[in-house]
């Protein structure tokens, strides 16, 4: 494999991983923000969402961190249960 091809493939994988982060965050916001707002007793507009597994290309085991109203929690993607609160609300 030529160096140029290797650099191109590596760049594609990095861009794909970054895109996957955004896809996970967008999916979480769309499907989970109402539940998170309820669990945290915090308006959805005040909650920030962050992908905590940026190097992971897979959904399985991916972690999303949420913060708002002085509280935070982590959700993990499960094969059969979707996003599962892994820490409780702190």
C-alpha positions, -999 to 999 in steps of 0.1 A, spaced: 0 0 0 13 34 -9 19 60 18 -7 84 2 -33 56 3 -25 49 39 -29 86 48 -61 88 29 -76 57 46 -64 70 80 -80 104 74 -113 87 63 -113 66 95 -107 97 117 -135 117 99 -158 86 102 -151 83 139 -158 120 144 -190 117 124 -200 87 145 -197 108 177 -221 134 163 -245 107 151 -245 91 186 -250 125 203 -278 135 179 -295 101 184 -293 104 222 -307 140 221 -336 128 199 -345 97 218 -334 103 254 -334 140 263 -370 140 276 -362 111 299 -329 127 311 -347 159 318 -372 140 340 -345 120 358 -324 151 365 -354 173 372 -338 198 349 -352 215 317 -340 199 285 -326 232 273 -302 233 302 -287 198 296 -255 193 277 -247 160 260 -212 147 253 -199 115 237 -174 100 262 -162 73 238 -148 93 209 -125 67 196 -152 40 195 -168 34 161 -193 10 175 -226 18 193 -223 -12 216 -208 0 249 -207 36 238 -210 61 266 -228 95 267 -223 120 295 -250 145 304 -248 175 326 -274 201 338 -287 219 368 -256 209 388 -261 172 382 -245 147 358 -249 111 347 -235 86 322 -256 64 298 -242 33 281 -255 19 249 -267 -17 254 -274 -43 227 -309 -51 239 -319 -21 261 -309 10 242 -293 37 264 -291 27 301 -282 50 330 -249 36 342 -243 60 372 -276 72 385 -280 110 388 -253 128 409 
